[in-house]
Amino acid sequence: MTSMTRGLPTATPPVHAFAVAFQPDGSRVRHMRRITRASLRHWKLASVMAEALLVVSELVTNAVQHGDGTVQLRVEHHVCELRIAVTDNSPQMPVLREASDDDEGGRGLLLVDAIAEKWGTTGDGRTVWCSLALPPDGTR
């Protein structure tokens, strides 16, 4: 498991990035996966695709279901990491919890925790971010 940290880590400017803002709607999760998939293919990061799409699905779903107001997805390709951040207007801090076998949900942040090299939230709770490690040449 990774450890949760506060604030976005500082990094060099991204090699590539995109950001999309949208109104919360469950149908937007699929759209955000499509945009991410196309971008990662264009950036030649296909081998991190499965992990990135799962993280995008979980973080966007959480923002749509539990957030408030406009949601923003930002994906940045840095030399050694892919950073994914989702922002909404809710000041409620996300909660990493263990779901019981009978729970239909509640595993999203556990999945992010298991997949990501590191993850965290901003101090105001409005942004949840994670990073997926890339080898030094920036591809995976």
Buried (B, 14 or more C-beta within 10 A) or exposed (E): EBEBEEEBEEEEEBEBBBEBEBEBEEEBBEBBBEBBBEBBEEBEBEEBBEBBBBBBBBBBBBBBEBBEEEBBBBBBBBBBBBBBBBBBBBEEEBEEEEEEEEEEEEBBBBBBBEBBEBBBBBEEBBBBBBBBEBEEEBEB
